[in-house]
Amino acid sequence: MHIAAQVLVALVALIHAYFLVLEMFLWDTDRGRKAFGTTPAFSRESATLAANQGLYNGFMAAGLVWGLLAADPVAFQAQVFFLSCLIVAGVYGAATVSRKILYAQALPSALALGAVLLAG
């Protein structure tokens, strides 16, 4: 179970690293607009806000990687903390922005957290 938990944590970290790239570097491109369903005018005007959101996702990914590389008990604690943050942010985002955030962020994080708790 420990290996499965670590694989799930790594996948969530990769998802959030991808969000960083989308929001910080690809936001005002065809690919970024397609991913988030925005118009050229909106993506141009909101690029700074999206970059800020991308930075947040990068910090979440970095925290999960730290949790993968650290020794216990820090590894377990970091994974639980960062996955919990992502679940809360995902539920809030789903309630306020788009239901898709529940499936793209909260669900993978919840699955990873469940595996981490079972393995711990």
SULNOR-V696325 format. One record per residue. RES is the residue in three letters. SS is DSSP state (2 for helix, 1 for strand, 0 for the rest). PSI is psi in degrees with one decimal (none if undefined). D_FIRST is the distance of its C-alpha to the first C-alpha in whole Angstrom. Layout:
BEGIN
res:RES ss:SS psi:PSI d_first:D_FIRST
res:RES ss:SS psi:PSI d_first:D_FIRST
END
This chain:
BEGIN
res:MET ss:0 psi:-31.8 d_first:0
res:HIS ss:2 psi:-43.8 d_first:4
res:ILE ss:2 psi:-43.0 d_first:5
res:ALA ss:2 psi:-40.8 d_first:5
res:ALA ss:2 psi:-43.9 d_first:6
res:GLN ss:2 psi:-36.5 d_first:9
res:VAL ss:2 psi:-43.6 d_first:10
res:LEU ss:2 psi:-41.0 d_first:11
res:VAL ss:2 psi:-43.3 d_first:12
res:ALA ss:2 psi:-39.1 d_first:14
res:LEU ss:2 psi:-41.0 d_first:15
res:VAL ss:2 psi:-40.6 d_first:17
res:ALA ss:2 psi:-42.5 d_first:18
res:LEU ss:2 psi:-40.0 d_first:20
res:ILE ss:2 psi:-44.4 d_first:21
res:HIS ss:2 psi:-27.8 d_first:23
res:ALA ss:2 psi:-38.5 d_first:24
res:TYR ss:2 psi:-41.8 d_first:26
res:PHE ss:2 psi:-39.5 d_first:27
res:LEU ss:2 psi:-49.6 d_first:29
res:VAL ss:2 psi:-46.5 d_first:31
res:LEU ss:2 psi:-45.8 d_first:32
res:GLU ss:2 psi:-32.3 d_first:33
res:MET ss:2 psi:-34.0 d_first:35
res:PHE ss:0 psi:-25.4 d_first:36
res:LEU ss:0 psi:3.3 d_first:36
res:TRP ss:0 psi:-49.3 d_first:37
res:ASP ss:0 psi:39.3 d_first:41
res:THR ss:0 psi:168.6 d_first:40
res:ASP ss:2 psi:-42.2 d_first:40
res:ARG ss:2 psi:-45.7 d_first:36
res:GLY ss:2 psi:-43.1 d_first:36
res:ARG ss:2 psi:-37.8 d_first:38
res:LYS ss:2 psi:-42.0 d_first:37
res:ALA ss:2 psi:-35.9 d_first:33
res:PHE ss:2 psi:1.3 d_first:34
res:GLY ss:0 psi:40.1 d_first:37
res:THR ss:0 psi:165.6 d_first:40
res:THR ss:0 psi:161.9 d_first:44
res:PRO ss:2 psi:-41.0 d_first:45
res:ALA ss:2 psi:-45.4 d_first:47
res:PHE ss:2 psi:-44.7 d_first:44
res:SER ss:2 psi:-37.0 d_first:42
res:ARG ss:2 psi:-45.0 d_first:45
res:GLU ss:2 psi:-25.3 d_first:45
res:SER ss:0 psi:12.3 d_first:42
res:ALA ss:2 psi:-38.8 d_first:41
res:THR ss:2 psi:-41.1 d_first:41
res:LEU ss:2 psi:-41.0 d_first:39
res:ALA ss:2 psi:-39.1 d_first:36
res:ALA ss:2 psi:-38.8 d_first:36
res:ASN ss:2 psi:-42.9 d_first:35
res:GLN ss:2 psi:-38.3 d_first:32
res:GLY ss:2 psi:-39.4 d_first:31
res:LEU ss:2 psi:-42.9 d_first:31
res:TYR ss:2 psi:-45.8 d_first:29
res:ASN ss:2 psi:-34.5 d_first:26
res:GLY ss:2 psi:-40.4 d_first:27
res:PHE ss:2 psi:-37.5 d_first:26
res:MET ss:2 psi:-43.9 d_first:23
res:ALA ss:2 psi:-43.0 d_first:22
res:ALA ss:2 psi:-39.7 d_first:23
res:GLY ss:2 psi:-39.4 d_first:21
res:LEU ss:2 psi:-39.1 d_first:18
res:VAL ss:2 psi:-41.2 d_first:18
res:TRP ss:2 psi:-44.5 d_first:20
res:GLY ss:2 psi:-29.0 d_first:16
res:LEU ss:2 psi:-31.1 d_first:15
res:LEU ss:2 psi:-24.4 d_first:17
res:ALA ss:0 psi:163.4 d_first:18
res:ALA ss:0 psi:154.9 d_first:17
res:ASP ss:0 psi:148.1 d_first:16
res:PRO ss:0 psi:-7.7 d_first:17
res:VAL ss:2 psi:-40.0 d_first:19
res:ALA ss:2 psi:-51.1 d_first:15
res:PHE ss:2 psi:-47.5 d_first:14
res:GLN ss:2 psi:-43.1 d_first:17
res:ALA ss:2 psi:-42.9 d_first:18
res:GLN ss:2 psi:-45.8 d_first:15
res:VAL ss:2 psi:-44.9 d_first:16
res:PHE ss:2 psi:-53.7 d_first:19
res:PHE ss:2 psi:-38.3 d_first:19
res:LEU ss:2 psi:-39.6 d_first:17
res:SER ss:2 psi:-42.5 d_first:19
res:CYS ss:2 psi:-43.2 d_first:22
res:LEU ss:2 psi:-36.1 d_first:22
res:ILE ss:2 psi:-47.8 d_first:21
res:VAL ss:2 psi:-46.7 d_first:24
res:ALA ss:2 psi:-37.6 d_first:26
res:GLY ss:2 psi:-41.4 d_first:25
res:VAL ss:2 psi:-43.5 d_first:26
res:TYR ss:2 psi:-44.9 d_first:29
res:GLY ss:2 psi:-38.8 d_first:30
res:ALA ss:2 psi:-36.0 d_first:29
res:ALA ss:2 psi:-28.2 d_first:32
res:THR ss:2 psi:-21.3 d_first:34
res:VAL ss:0 psi:-62.7 d_first:34
res:SER ss:0 psi:135.3 d_first:32
res:ARG ss:0 psi:-24.2 d_first:30
res:LYS ss:2 psi:-28.5 d_first:28
res:ILE ss:2 psi:-30.6 d_first:27
res:LEU ss:2 psi:-41.1 d_first:25
res:TYR ss:2 psi:-31.1 d_first:23
res:ALA ss:2 psi:-28.4 d_first:23
res:GLN ss:2 psi:-55.5 d_first:22
res:ALA ss:2 psi:-45.0 d_first:21
res:LEU ss:2 psi:-50.5 d_first:19
res:PRO ss:2 psi:-38.0 d_first:16
res:SER ss:2 psi:-39.8 d_first:16
res:ALA ss:2 psi:-40.7 d_first:15
res:LEU ss:2 psi:-43.6 d_first:13
res:ALA ss:2 psi:-42.4 d_first:11
res:LEU ss:2 psi:-42.1 d_first:12
res:GLY ss:2 psi:-42.9 d_first:11
res:ALA ss:2 psi:-41.2 d_first:7
res:VAL ss:2 psi:-44.4 d_first:8
res:LEU ss:2 psi:-39.9 d_first:10
res:LEU ss:2 psi:-36.8 d_first:7
res:ALA ss:2 psi:-26.2 d_first:5
res:GLY ss:0 psi:none d_first:9
END
